[in-house]
Amino acid sequence: MTSRGIPGLLGTDHIGFTVPDIEAATEFFTEILGAELIYSLGPFEAKDDWMATQLNVHPRAVIVQNRHFRLGHGANFEIFHYETPEGQGVMPKNSDIGGHHLAFYVEDLDAAIAYLKSKGIKVLGKPVSSKGPASGQRWIYFLSPWGMQLELLTHPHGKKYETQPGTRLWTPRFPND
């Protein structure tokens, strides 16, 4: 490891995001994606400014519940169900500030796409073959039931950049790298 950045940082532990319906999201992550629910917490409510100070949300926002999941080899997931006096905004697009997506590595992209479609999940477009340093990778986007953008990708024989010396991106293909 290099000595740049935050001292002692080892890697990504989890990715957290807010969902509109925690039960429906739990069903999607466990039944469709195959994640395992590990534990739940909540509710969390503060009478002072703790929510604003610690989480940058409305001081009277309530975390009704949050849940923690494990999915394969990679970062864990934490989903939140909030109630807030401000209401909740729309899901950002990838092109919006704060836009985002989660990407999942699969061994067989075509089989994964067929599976999602059989479950009624909206798959966007057709698989794309990456070019340049990412040559060797195929990917496609799909949407969760609440509209969150997700991606499936595969690169079973690696990406072109991996043929050169240097640091590689982490991949579930080699979970201990």
Number of C-alpha atoms within 10 A of each C-alpha: 6 5 8 8 7 7 8 9 10 8 7 9 9 13 13 13 11 16 19 14 13 18 11 13 19 20 14 16 19 16 12 14 14 14 19 17 17 11 10 14 12 13 12 13 15 13 9 10 14 15 19 14 11 9 11 10 16 17 19 18 20 19 19 16 16 21 18 20 22 18 16 15 13 16 14 18 20 18 21 22 21 21 17 15 10 10 9 11 6 6 16 15 14 12 8 9 8 9 12 15 15 11 15 16 19 18 14 14 18 15 11 14 20 12 13 16 13 10 10 9 17 16 20 13 9 10 16 12 15 15 12 9 13 15 15 17 18 20 20 20 20 21 16 15 13 12 14 18 21 17 16 22 21 23 22 14 10 15 19 16 16 15 10 9 7 8 8 12 8 11 15 15 16 8 10 8 9
